[in-house]
């Protein structure tokens, strides 16, 4: 696996993990019984904790990528080789 391929795989894992982690622990204004400021949507989050979620996404993605790299490095699963240009 080359560097560009590894970066592309890591970024794909990162975005997938982000969308899985984003809804965790989020409470809306309606659930908390807090009035929505400025006429916003009652289902908007009170405190989305985005910085914490980005950090969590980064380490979860790093662990998943490390597992994938180990599986591929030790040939537990092999990826197909596509023929190069002739």
Kinemage of the C-alpha trace (Angstrom):
@kinemage 1
@onewidth
@group {chain A} dominant
@subgroup {mainchain}
@vectorlist {calphas} color= white
{ca unk a 1} P 0.000 0.000 0.000
{ca unk a 2} L 1.503 3.298 -1.094
{ca unk a 3} L 1.356 6.592 0.778
{ca unk a 4} L -1.413 8.148 -1.396
{ca unk a 5} L -3.528 4.998 -1.033
{ca unk a 6} L -2.977 4.932 2.735
{ca unk a 7} L -3.998 8.595 3.046
{ca unk a 8} L -7.117 8.024 0.945
{ca unk a 9} L -8.110 4.992 3.038
{ca unk a 10} L -7.474 6.843 6.310
{ca unk a 11} L -9.578 9.825 5.196
{ca unk a 12} L -12.393 7.509 4.127
{ca unk a 13} L -12.303 5.801 7.527
{ca unk a 14} L -12.142 9.209 9.263
{ca unk a 15} L -15.242 10.596 7.524
{ca unk a 16} L -17.183 7.380 8.089
{ca unk a 17} L -16.256 7.379 11.780
{ca unk a 18} L -17.160 11.080 12.077
{ca unk a 19} L -20.688 10.480 10.827
{ca unk a 20} L -21.025 7.548 13.242
{ca unk a 21} L -19.739 9.591 16.218
{ca unk a 22} L -21.557 12.897 15.569
{ca unk a 23} L -24.945 11.906 17.035
{ca unk a 24} L -23.501 10.372 20.224
{ca unk a 25} L -24.374 12.277 23.386
{ca unk a 26} L -26.220 15.107 21.656
{ca unk a 27} L -29.188 16.649 23.457
{ca unk a 28} L -31.549 19.015 21.634
{ca unk a 29} L -33.156 22.185 22.952
{ca unk a 30} L -36.523 20.381 22.957
{ca unk a 31} L -35.144 17.462 25.015
{ca unk a 32} L -33.534 19.813 27.520
{ca unk a 33} L -36.595 22.073 27.751
{ca unk a 34} L -34.523 25.130 26.861
{ca unk a 35} L -36.008 27.877 24.667
{ca unk a 36} L -34.372 28.102 21.254
{ca unk a 37} L -32.415 31.354 20.828
{ca unk a 38} L -33.133 33.518 17.783
{ca unk a 39} L -35.969 31.438 16.348
{ca unk a 40} L -33.780 28.411 15.624
{ca unk a 41} L -34.872 24.820 15.229
{ca unk a 42} L -35.974 23.089 18.474
{ca unk a 43} L -34.084 19.970 17.412
{ca unk a 44} L -30.751 21.818 17.193
{ca unk a 45} L -28.132 20.588 19.662
{ca unk a 46} L -27.528 22.510 22.873
{ca unk a 47} L -23.797 21.690 22.933
{ca unk a 48} L -22.527 19.570 20.015
{ca unk a 49} L -18.961 19.176 21.463
{ca unk a 50} L -17.432 19.212 17.967
{ca unk a 51} L -13.805 19.560 19.103
{ca unk a 52} L -14.127 16.511 21.346
{ca unk a 53} L -15.862 14.559 18.580
{ca unk a 54} L -13.136 15.431 16.045
{ca unk a 55} L -10.478 14.224 18.497
{ca unk a 56} L -12.442 11.027 19.188
{ca unk a 57} L -12.922 10.482 15.457
{ca unk a 58} L -9.178 10.889 14.874
{ca unk a 59} L -8.077 8.276 17.401
{ca unk a 60} L -10.859 5.832 16.476
{ca unk a 61} L -9.841 6.178 12.815
{ca unk a 62} L -6.173 5.695 13.685
{ca unk a 63} L -6.971 2.450 15.524
{ca unk a 64} L -9.157 1.154 12.678
{ca unk a 65} L -6.524 2.117 10.097
{ca unk a 66} L -3.789 0.402 12.136
{ca unk a 67} L -5.852 -2.785 12.257
{ca unk a 68} L -6.439 -2.619 8.505
{ca unk a 69} L -2.739 -1.959 7.851
{ca unk a 70} L -1.704 -4.920 10.011
{ca unk a 71} L -4.178 -7.211 8.248
{ca unk a 72} L -2.875 -6.136 4.846
{ca unk a 73} L 0.806 -6.092 5.889
{ca unk a 74} L 0.717 -9.653 7.218
{ca unk a 75} L -1.363 -10.816 4.217
{ca unk a 76} L -4.291 -12.017 6.297
{ca unk a 77} L -6.411 -10.574 3.483
{ca unk a 78} L -4.919 -9.677 0.130
{ca unk a 79} L -6.166 -6.916 -2.105
{ca unk a 80} L -6.413 -7.687 -5.811
{ca unk a 81} L -3.587 -6.418 -8.001
{ca unk a 82} L -4.868 -4.394 -10.900
{ca unk a 83} L -2.804 -4.499 -14.059
{ca unk a 84} L -0.782 -1.383 -14.696
{ca unk a 85} L -0.642 0.576 -17.943
{ca unk a 86} L 0.909 -1.343 -20.809
